[in-house]
């Protein structure tokens, strides 16, 4: 009645897409925020 294999396969595919999208957003964010100054360190 329940398609356990299909549910786990769908979860795996969705998590893979989320990881790829997160990596892409991180790369774009690093390129676009080059102008941003680094935070000052306090000694």
PDB file of N, CA, C, O and CB in Angstrom:
ATOM      1  N   UNK A   1       0.823  -1.184   0.000  1.00  0.00           N
ATOM      2  CA  UNK A   1       0.000   0.000   0.000  1.00  0.00           C
ATOM      3  C   UNK A   1       0.877   1.261   0.000  1.00  0.00           C
ATOM      4  O   UNK A   1       0.644   2.188  -0.776  1.00  0.00           O
ATOM      5  CB  UNK A   1      -0.942  -0.009   1.210  1.00  0.00           C
ATOM      6  N   UNK A   2       1.873   1.282   0.866  1.00  0.00           N
ATOM      7  CA  UNK A   2       2.777   2.436   0.911  1.00  0.00           C
ATOM      8  C   UNK A   2       4.027   2.127   0.107  1.00  0.00           C
ATOM      9  O   UNK A   2       4.584   1.033   0.204  1.00  0.00           O
ATOM     10  CB  UNK A   2       3.147   2.802   2.376  1.00  0.00           C
ATOM     11  N   UNK A   3       4.469   3.100  -0.693  1.00  0.00           N
ATOM     12  CA  UNK A   3       5.666   2.922  -1.516  1.00  0.00           C
ATOM     13  C   UNK A   3       6.872   3.487  -0.759  1.00  0.00           C
ATOM     14  O   UNK A   3       7.294   4.619  -0.994  1.00  0.00           O
ATOM     15  CB  UNK A   3       5.501   3.623  -2.912  1.00  0.00           C
ATOM     16  N   UNK A   4       7.413   2.682   0.145  1.00  0.00           N
ATOM     17  CA  UNK A   4       8.520   3.145   0.989  1.00  0.00           C
ATOM     18  C   UNK A   4       9.756   3.448   0.150  1.00  0.00           C
ATOM     19  O   UNK A   4      10.429   4.453   0.379  1.00  0.00           O
ATOM     20  CB  UNK A   4       8.856   2.096   2.060  1.00  0.00           C
ATOM     21  N   UNK A   5      10.056   2.594  -0.810  1.00  0.00           N
ATOM     22  CA  UNK A   5      11.234   2.815  -1.657  1.00  0.00           C
ATOM     23  C   UNK A   5      11.082   4.097  -2.464  1.00  0.00           C
ATOM     24  O   UNK A   5      12.045   4.844  -2.632  1.00  0.00           O
ATOM     25  CB  UNK A   5      11.456   1.618  -2.601  1.00  0.00           C
ATOM     26  N   UNK A   6       9.891   4.351  -2.957  1.00  0.00           N
ATOM     27  CA  UNK A   6       9.653   5.577  -3.720  1.00  0.00           C
ATOM     28  C   UNK A   6       9.776   6.824  -2.856  1.00  0.00           C
ATOM     29  O   UNK A   6      10.295   7.848  -3.300  1.00  0.00           O
ATOM     30  CB  UNK A   6       8.280   5.534  -4.359  1.00  0.00           C
ATOM     31  N   UNK A   7       9.298   6.732  -1.629  1.00  0.00           N
ATOM     32  CA  UNK A   7       9.396   7.876  -0.713  1.00  0.00           C
ATOM     33  C   UNK A   7      10.858   8.167  -0.397  1.00  0.00           C
ATOM     34  O   UNK A   7      11.279   9.323  -0.434  1.00  0.00           O
ATOM     35  CB  UNK A   7       8.605   7.606   0.595  1.00  0.00           C
ATOM     36  N   UNK A   8      11.632   7.139  -0.088  1.00  0.00           N
ATOM     37  CA  UNK A   8      13.048   7.365   0.213  1.00  0.00           C
ATOM     38  C   UNK A   8      13.809   7.847  -1.010  1.00  0.00           C
ATOM     39  O   UNK A   8      14.705   8.682  -0.884  1.00  0.00           O
ATOM     40  CB  UNK A   8      13.686   6.090   0.748  1.00  0.00           C
ATOM     41  N   UNK A   9      13.473   7.342  -2.189  1.00  0.00           N
ATOM     42  CA  UNK A   9      14.126   7.813  -3.410  1.00  0.00           C
ATOM     43  C   UNK A   9      13.808   9.287  -3.644  1.00  0.00           C
ATOM     44  O   UNK A   9      14.689  10.064  -4.014  1.00  0.00           O
ATOM     45  CB  UNK A   9      13.686   6.969  -4.625  1.00  0.00           C
ATOM     46  N   UNK A  10      12.559   9.668  -3.431  1.00  0.00           N
ATOM     47  CA  UNK A  10      12.181  11.069  -3.580  1.00  0.00           C
ATOM     48  C   UNK A  10      12.883  11.961  -2.585  1.00  0.00           C
ATOM     49  O   UNK A  10      13.314  13.062  -2.925  1.00  0.00           O
ATOM     50  CB  UNK A  10      10.697  11.225  -3.433  1.00  0.00           C
ATOM     51  N   UNK A  11      13.001  11.493  -1.356  1.00  0.00           N
ATOM     52  CA  UNK A  11      13.715  12.274  -0.338  1.00  0.00           C
ATOM     53  C   UNK A  11      15.182  12.422  -0.704  1.00  0.00           C
ATOM     54  O   UNK A  11      15.763  13.489  -0.507  1.00  0.00           O
ATOM     55  CB  UNK A  11      13.583  11.615   1.043  1.00  0.00           C
ATOM     56  N   UNK A  12      15.783  11.375  -1.231  1.00  0.00           N
ATOM     57  CA  UNK A  12      17.182  11.434  -1.635  1.00  0.00           C
ATOM     58  C   UNK A  12      17.381  12.419  -2.777  1.00  0.00           C
ATOM     59  O   UNK A  12      18.313  13.223  -2.751  1.00  0.00           O
ATOM     60  CB  UNK A  12      17.675  10.052  -2.044  1.00  0.00           C
ATOM     61  N   UNK A  13      16.509  12.358  -3.780  1.00  0.00           N
ATOM     62  CA  UNK A  13      16.618  13.264  -4.923  1.00  0.00           C
ATOM     63  C   UNK A  13      16.419  14.710  -4.481  1.00  0.00           C
ATOM     64  O   UNK A  13      17.174  15.591  -4.892  1.00  0.00           O
ATOM     65  CB  UNK A  13      15.591  12.893  -6.010  1.00  0.00           C
ATOM     66  N   UNK A  14      15.414  14.963  -3.649  1.00  0.00           N
ATOM     67  CA  UNK A  14      15.180  16.321  -3.164  1.00  0.00           C
ATOM     68  C   UNK A  14      16.346  16.836  -2.336  1.00  0.00           C
ATOM     69  O   UNK A  14      16.738  17.994  -2.481  1.00  0.00           O
ATOM     70  CB  UNK A  14      13.907  16.372  -2.344  1.00  0.00           C
ATOM     71  N   UNK A  15      16.906  16.000  -1.472  1.00  0.00           N
ATOM     72  CA  UNK A  15      18.042  16.452  -0.667  1.00  0.00           C
ATOM     73  C   UNK A  15      19.261  16.725  -1.543  1.00  0.00           C
ATOM     74  O   UNK A  15      20.021  17.653  -1.264  1.00  0.00           O
ATOM     75  CB  UNK A  15      18.387  15.409   0.404  1.00  0.00           C
ATOM     76  N   UNK A  16      19.462  15.932  -2.601  1.00  0.00           N
ATOM     77  CA  UNK A  16      20.571  16.186  -3.523  1.00  0.00           C
ATOM     78  C   UNK A  16      20.377  17.528  -4.227  1.00  0.00           C
ATOM     79  O   UNK A  16      21.333  18.292  -4.367  1.00  0.00           O
ATOM     80  CB  UNK A  16      20.688  15.046  -4.563  1.00  0.00           C
ATOM     81  N   UNK A  17      19.152  17.827  -4.671  1.00  0.00           N
ATOM     82  CA  UNK A  17      18.883  19.122  -5.303  1.00  0.00           C
ATOM     83  C   UNK A  17      19.109  20.264  -4.328  1.00  0.00           C
ATOM     84  O   UNK A  17      19.671  21.293  -4.705  1.00  0.00           O
ATOM     85  CB  UNK A  17      17.451  19.171  -5.839  1.00  0.00           C
ATOM     86  N   UNK A  18      18.688  20.105  -3.098  1.00  0.00           N
ATOM     87  CA  UNK A  18      18.865  21.162  -2.097  1.00  0.00           C
ATOM     88  C   UNK A  18      20.345  21.413  -1.844  1.00  0.00           C
ATOM     89  O   UNK A  18      20.766  22.564  -1.729  1.00  0.00           O
ATOM     90  CB  UNK A  18      18.155  20.790  -0.780  1.00  0.00           C
ATOM     91  N   UNK A  19      21.132  20.359  -1.756  1.00  0.00           N
ATOM     92  CA  UNK A  19      22.572  20.528  -1.536  1.00  0.00           C
ATOM     93  C   UNK A  19      23.214  21.231  -2.718  1.00  0.00           C
ATOM     94  O   UNK A  19      24.034  22.128  -2.527  1.00  0.00           O
ATOM     95  CB  UNK A  19      23.249  19.170  -1.299  1.00  0.00           C
ATOM     96  N   UNK A  20      22.859  20.843  -3.937  1.00  0.00           N
ATOM     97  CA  UNK A  20      23.416  21.496  -5.126  1.00  0.00           C
ATOM     98  C   UNK A  20      23.020  22.965  -5.201  1.00  0.00           C
ATOM     99  O   UNK A  20      23.848  23.816  -5.526  1.00  0.00           O
ATOM    100  CB  UNK A  20      22.957  20.774  -6.388  1.00  0.00           C
ATOM    101  N   UNK A  21      21.767  23.265  -4.904  1.00  0.00           N
ATOM    102  CA  UNK A  21      21.309  24.652  -4.937  1.00  0.00           C
ATOM    103  C   UNK A  21      22.018  25.462  -3.860  1.00  0.00           C
ATOM    104  O   UNK A  21      22.383  26.614  -4.097  1.00  0.00           O
ATOM    105  CB  UNK A  21      19.778  24.728  -4.750  1.00  0.00           C
ATOM    106  N   UNK A  22      22.217  24.884  -2.685  1.00  0.00           N
ATOM    107  CA  UNK A  22      22.926  25.578  -1.608  1.00  0.00           C
ATOM    108  C   UNK A  22      24.361  25.881  -2.015  1.00  0.00           C
ATOM    109  O   UNK A  22      24.858  26.976  -1.754  1.00  0.00           O
ATOM    110  CB  UNK A  22      22.909  24.738  -0.321  1.00  0.00           C
ATOM    111  N   UNK A  23      25.026  24.933  -2.646  1.00  0.00           N
ATOM    112  CA  UNK A  23      26.392  25.161  -3.106  1.00  0.00           C
ATOM    113  C   UNK A  23      26.432  26.265  -4.158  1.00  0.00           C
ATOM    114  O   UNK A  23      27.331  27.105  -4.137  1.00  0.00           O
ATOM    115  CB  UNK A  23      26.991  23.867  -3.671  1.00  0.00           C
ATOM    116  N   UNK A  24      25.471  26.271  -5.073  1.00  0.00           N
ATOM    117  CA  UNK A  24      25.428  27.299  -6.108  1.00  0.00           C
ATOM    118  C   UNK A  24      25.184  28.684  -5.503  1.00  0.00           C
ATOM    119  O   UNK A  24      25.813  29.660  -5.912  1.00  0.00           O
ATOM    120  CB  UNK A  24      24.337  26.972  -7.135  1.00  0.00           C
ATOM    121  N   UNK A  25      24.286  28.768  -4.545  1.00  0.00           N
ATOM    122  CA  UNK A  25      24.008  30.057  -3.893  1.00  0.00           C
ATOM    123  C   UNK A  25      25.239  30.535  -3.131  1.00  0.00           C
ATOM    124  O   UNK A  25      25.523  31.733  -3.120  1.00  0.00           O
ATOM    125  CB  UNK A  25      22.793  29.938  -2.931  1.00  0.00           C
ATOM    126  N   UNK A  26      25.969  29.634  -2.501  1.00  0.00           N
ATOM    127  CA  UNK A  26      27.181  30.007  -1.779  1.00  0.00           C
ATOM    128  C   UNK A  26      28.228  30.572  -2.732  1.00  0.00           C
ATOM    129  O   UNK A  26      28.874  31.571  -2.416  1.00  0.00           O
ATOM    130  CB  UNK A  26      27.747  28.801  -1.025  1.00  0.00           C
ATOM    131  N   UNK A  27      28.401  29.949  -3.889  1.00  0.00           N
ATOM    132  CA  UNK A  27      29.373  30.438  -4.872  1.00  0.00           C
ATOM    133  C   UNK A  27      28.965  31.819  -5.374  1.00  0.00           C
ATOM    134  O   UNK A  27      29.800  32.719  -5.461  1.00  0.00           O
ATOM    135  CB  UNK A  27      29.497  29.452  -6.057  1.00  0.00           C
ATOM    136  N   UNK A  28      27.694  31.989  -5.702  1.00  0.00           N
ATOM    137  CA  UNK A  28      27.212  33.287  -6.192  1.00  0.00           C
ATOM    138  C   UNK A  28      27.363  34.338  -5.103  1.00  0.00           C
ATOM    139  O   UNK A  28      27.758  35.468  -5.388  1.00  0.00           O
ATOM    140  CB  UNK A  28      25.733  33.194  -6.651  1.00  0.00           C
ATOM    141  N   UNK A  29      27.056  33.987  -3.872  1.00  0.00           N
ATOM    142  CA  UNK A  29      27.167  34.935  -2.769  1.00  0.00           C
ATOM    143  C   UNK A  29      28.613  35.377  -2.575  1.00  0.00           C
ATOM    144  O   UNK A  29      28.866  36.559  -2.340  1.00  0.00           O
ATOM    145  CB  UNK A  29      26.626  34.318  -1.477  1.00  0.00           C
ATOM    146  N   UNK A  30      29.560  34.458  -2.669  1.00  0.00           N
ATOM    147  CA  UNK A  30      30.970  34.829  -2.514  1.00  0.00           C
ATOM    148  C   UNK A  30      31.413  35.758  -3.631  1.00  0.00           C
ATOM    149  O   UNK A  30      32.206  36.670  -3.395  1.00  0.00           O
ATOM    150  CB  UNK A  30      31.857  33.579  -2.489  1.00  0.00           C
ATOM    151  N   UNK A  31      30.916  35.545  -4.843  1.00  0.00           N
ATOM    152  CA  UNK A  31      31.307  36.413  -5.961  1.00  0.00           C
ATOM    153  C   UNK A  31      30.677  37.784  -5.856  1.00  0.00           C
ATOM    154  O   UNK A  31      31.316  38.782  -6.190  1.00  0.00           O
ATOM    155  CB  UNK A  31      30.922  35.778  -7.283  1.00  0.00           C
ATOM    156  N   UNK A  32      29.439  37.857  -5.399  1.00  0.00           N
ATOM    157  CA  UNK A  32      28.747  39.139  -5.349  1.00  0.00           C
ATOM    158  C   UNK A  32      29.138  39.971  -4.138  1.00  0.00           C
ATOM    159  O   UNK A  32      29.001  41.194  -4.166  1.00  0.00           O
ATOM    160  CB  UNK A  32      27.262  38.919  -5.349  1.00  0.00           C
ATOM    161  N   UNK A  33      29.619  39.341  -3.083  1.00  0.00           N
ATOM    162  CA  UNK A  33      29.939  40.079  -1.867  1.00  0.00           C
ATOM    163  C   UNK A  33      31.439  40.296  -1.700  1.00  0.00           C
ATOM    164  O   UNK A  33      31.934  40.371  -0.576  1.00  0.00           O
ATOM    165  CB  UNK A  33      29.391  39.349  -0.661  1.00  0.00           C
ATOM    166  N   UNK A  34      32.166  40.396  -2.817  1.00  0.00           N
ATOM    167  CA  UNK A  34      33.603  40.655  -2.750  1.00  0.00           C
ATOM    168  C   UNK A  34      33.848  42.036  -2.168  1.00  0.00           C
ATOM    169  O   UNK A  34      34.817  42.237  -1.436  1.00  0.00           O
ATOM    170  CB  UNK A  34      34.252  40.532  -4.147  1.00  0.00           C
ATOM    171  N   UNK A  35      32.990  42.980  -2.481  1.00  0.00           N
ATOM    172  CA  UNK A  35      33.146  44.362  -2.009  1.00  0.00           C
ATOM    173  C   UNK A  35      32.965  44.508  -0.518  1.00  0.00           C
ATOM    174  O   UNK A  35      33.394  45.500   0.070  1.00  0.00           O
ATOM    175  CB  UNK A  35      32.172  45.253  -2.706  1.00  0.00           C
ATOM    176  N   UNK A  36      32.338  43.535   0.094  1.00  0.00           N
ATOM    177  CA  UNK A  36      32.009  43.632   1.518  1.00  0.00           C
ATOM    178  C   UNK A  36      33.282  43.592   2.368  1.00  0.00           C
ATOM    179  O   UNK A  36      34.088  42.673   2.222  1.00  0.00           O
ATOM    180  CB  UNK A  36      31.052  42.490   1.932  1.00  0.00           C
ATOM    181  N   UNK A  37      33.471  44.567   3.244  1.00  0.00           N
ATOM    182  CA  UNK A  37      34.692  44.567   4.066  1.00  0.00           C
ATOM    183  C   UNK A  37      34.676  43.434   5.086  1.00  0.00           C
ATOM    184  O   UNK A  37      33.616  43.009   5.546  1.00  0.00           O
ATOM    185  CB  UNK A  37      34.853  45.913   4.787  1.00  0.00           C
ATOM    186  N   UNK A  38      35.842  42.964   5.423  1.00  0.00           N
ATOM    187  CA  UNK A  38      35.930  41.919   6.438  1.00  0.00           C
ATOM    188  C   UNK A  38      35.733  42.540   7.808  1.00  0.00           C
ATOM    189  O   UNK A  38      36.126  43.686   8.026  1.00  0.00           O
ATOM    190  CB  UNK A  38      37.289  41.175   6.362  1.00  0.00           C
ATOM    191  N   UNK A  39      35.141  41.818   8.723  1.00  0.00           N
ATOM    192  CA  UNK A  39      34.914  42.383  10.068  1.00  0.00           C
ATOM    193  C   UNK A  39      36.248  42.637  10.765  1.00  0.00           C
ATOM    194  O   UNK A  39      37.198  41.864  10.646  1.00  0.00           O
ATOM    195  CB  UNK A  39      34.035  41.429  10.927  1.00  0.00           C
ATOM    196  N   UNK A  40      36.282  43.733  11.486  1.00  0.00           N
ATOM    197  CA  UNK A  40      37.490  44.100  12.226  1.00  0.00           C
ATOM    198  C   UNK A  40      37.697  43.148  13.380  1.00  0.00           C
ATOM    199  O   UNK A  40      36.748  42.768  14.065  1.00  0.00           O
ATOM    200  CB  UNK A  40      37.408  45.547  12.738  1.00  0.00           C
ATOM    201  N   UNK A  41      38.931  42.767  13.591  1.00  0.00           N
ATOM    202  CA  UNK A  41      39.245  41.886  14.718  1.00  0.00           C
ATOM    203  C   UNK A  41      39.676  42.741  15.897  1.00  0.00           C
ATOM    204  O   UNK A  41      40.379  43.740  15.745  1.00  0.00           O
ATOM    205  CB  UNK A  41      40.357  40.854  14.343  1.00  0.00           C
ATOM    206  N   UNK A  42      39.245  42.332  17.047  1.00  0.00           N
ATOM    207  CA  UNK A  42      39.618  43.061  18.259  1.00  0.00           C
ATOM    208  C   UNK A  42      40.718  42.294  18.973  1.00  0.00           C
ATOM    209  O   UNK A  42      40.588  41.100  19.241  1.00  0.00           O
ATOM    210  CB  UNK A  42      38.390  43.266  19.196  1.00  0.00           C
ATOM    211  N   UNK A  43      41.787  42.983  19.272  1.00  0.00           N
ATOM    212  CA  UNK A  43      42.911  42.334  19.967  1.00  0.00           C
ATOM    213  C   UNK A  43      42.767  42.454  21.454  1.00  0.00           C
ATOM    214  O   UNK A  43      43.619  41.968  22.198  1.00  0.00           O
ATOM    215  CB  UNK A  43      44.238  42.931  19.533  1.00  0.00           C
TER     216      UNK A  43
END
